[in-house]
């Protein structure tokens, strides 16, 4: 039961953060940012917010901007969701998309190598 509640809270925080990020005026946070997932602790004290930044070279600046706006974002989420405790937001880069692309490339290379081996055996 509690895990369902935490899951709903994670989804609501993710949705509200995505909306709030568009309103931030900080130039460091003007890049294309996606909130990929949110993981809230069971006591609702902390929420890890995983973000993906389209412009990878700006990701450190984006993280600095988000950390400086953390208090504002936390207050706004508290106002919108009306939770007893509003979790402290901890922003982290999500590299799962890059990791998935790397795995896909490796599989494609293996597939190409297998095809080349098959062609060699057919010629013999």
HUJOSUL-V269158 format. One record per residue. N is the residue number from 1. RES is the residue in one letter. SS is DSSP state (H for helix, E for strand, - for the rest). Layout:
((N RES SS) (N RES SS))
This chain:
((1 X -) (2 X H) (3 X H) (4 X H) (5 X H) (6 X H) (7 X H) (8 X H) (9 X H) (10 X H) (11 X H) (12 X H) (13 X H) (14 X H) (15 X H) (16 X H) (17 X H) (18 X H) (19 X H) (20 X H) (21 X H) (22 X -) (23 X -) (24 X -) (25 X -) (26 X -) (27 X H) (28 X H) (29 X H) (30 X -) (31 X -) (32 X -) (33 X E) (34 X E) (35 X E) (36 X E) (37 X E) (38 X E) (39 X E) (40 X E) (41 X -) (42 X -) (43 X -) (44 X -) (45 X -) (46 X E) (47 X E) (48 X E) (49 X E) (50 X E) (51 X E) (52 X E) (53 X E) (54 X -) (55 X -) (56 X H) (57 X H) (58 X H) (59 X H) (60 X H) (61 X H) (62 X H) (63 X H) (64 X H) (65 X H) (66 X H) (67 X H) (68 X H) (69 X -) (70 X H) (71 X H) (72 X H) (73 X H) (74 X H) (75 X H) (76 X H) (77 X H) (78 X H) (79 X H) (80 X H) (81 X H) (82 X -) (83 X -) (84 X -) (85 X -) (86 X -) (87 X -) (88 X E) (89 X E) (90 X E) (91 X E) (92 X E) (93 X E) (94 X -) (95 X -) (96 X H) (97 X H) (98 X H) (99 X H) (100 X H) (101 X H) (102 X H) (103 X H) (104 X H) (105 X H) (106 X H) (107 X H) (108 X H) (109 X H) (110 X H) (111 X H) (112 X H) (113 X H) (114 X H) (115 X H) (116 X H) (117 X H) (118 X H) (119 X H) (120 X H) (121 X H) (122 X H) (123 X H) (124 X -))
